[in-house]
């Protein structure tokens, strides 16, 4: 029976524990560089990575290093592998976009829905403000994700200290972008058509979006 994408990733994570520290670092860099190409087939990517890992583990048992197996130019090798990978089907990309969109809207509504849930006061919603704040939130997070993939790819073969600096920078940027998206909603002057909603609706709708994102994720991983 064919393994799902999630199972391929789990097998990869488990088998990597058997690598030596030197081989693990080499392979980890390959893995990060290849995985950051989001437009390539996720299944094909994970199958190739697992095949490479099995080949490396077999060579390691014979006393060989990752450089002996894959060479001293891992970046060039990664580029060659990426070129051979098929593109992700359009439907899969759309499902992934919906998953991310539902997740972002879900957390946004859950966080902003907590205060009215506590106070149990009905909320006045302004359609223009809602659409603009949602657009700002999605735009900022999308931009951040673009930079995250770019940073991960550009630092895949750099030393550990440089990677740690980049990781902390990405965490700070993510917090700033997310808080900024929510802060913009608070600071903007309300505009557009208005209507009153129950204090439960924002939080409940947020939970619904998070559930939808989870279902999209499970569906994607089961393929």
Secondary structure, 3 states (H helix, E strand, C coil): CCCCHHHHHHHHHHHHHHCCHHHHHHHHHHHHHHHCCCCECHHHHHHHHHHHHHHHHHHHHCCCCHHHHHCCCHHHHHHHHHHHCCECCHHHHHHHHHHHHHHHHHHHHHHHHHHHHHHCCCEEEEHHHHHHHHHHHHHHHHHHHHHHHHHHHHCCCCCHHHHHHHHHHHHHHHHHHHHHHHHHHHHCCCCCCEEEECCCHHHHHHHHHHHHHHHHHHHHHCC
